[in-house]
């Protein structure tokens, strides 16, 4: 009997929690519509602080900060929203507006050649999706092998054997794509500069040579961390060391 009481108590708490979140979300949207952006962002962030994460939530928080003219947190939350919905046009558009508020104008050097083509191809699907495609193709390869094994004519055997070889190639391609997509996704670690101004160094120490000065809202990519320093790459491929307290990593 106690188990049933505990079960229904948990269900009741879960339902109440969801109703509370919905109410808070509605209240935050109402505050945003009334142009009370500071109160709205507080309400939205209270939802985030309860462990909730979604592209819509991050997008709304970013919109609030953008309206408040705060470049670093607006870019940061647009980037977090983009991680969850990479093809969302509204997020991409608003992010471009927010980035225009930043002081720094770092040149973007795009990927070129075969590596670019390979990245674009593997990023068509998430690595989990590539893995499931590989599983499906493996199942089809098994069926084609059975068709070859039990085929009672030369034509059938040749057809199923050809399909079997084709599916084996497909397994190799999809598994390789999943591996590359997983690797690139793991290595992709964007961050946003939150310090009003910070100087990047050639080495992880304050006495080393200055490389470039960045300002809040600039996007960098974290490569590695050593003590209180993070090695970052800029969009123009410049690599240098930055005080890790000056940035916030988007994936955290």
Number of C-alpha atoms within 10 A of each C-alpha: 6 6 8 9 10 11 12 11 12 12 12 12 12 12 12 12 12 12 12 13 17 13 12 17 20 14 16 25 19 13 17 21 11 10 14 16 21 14 15 25 22 14 21 22 18 16 19 15 10 9 7 12 14 13 20 15 19 25 21 23 27 29 24 24 22 23 16 15 13 17 25 27 23 30 33 30 25 29 27 26 26 21 15 14 15 13 10 12 11 12 24 17 11 17 23 13 15 25 19 14 18 18 14 15 11 14 10 10 10 9 10 8 7 9 10 11 12 13 15 12 12 21 18 12 15 14 22 13 13 24 19 14 18 23 15 14 21 18 13 16 23 15 15 23 19 15 19 22 13 12 17 10 9 9 11 15 19 14 14 21 20 15 19 23 14 14 21 17 13 17 21 14 15 21 18 17 24 24 17 17 24 18 12 14 13 9 13 13 17 22 25 26 26 22 18 11 12 17 18 24 22 17 16 20 14 15 9 12 13 14 15 14 12 24 19 23 27 26 29 24 21 25 16 12 15 11 8 12 21 22 22 24 17 18 17 12 15 12 20 22 28 27 21 19 12 20 24 20 18 19 12 7
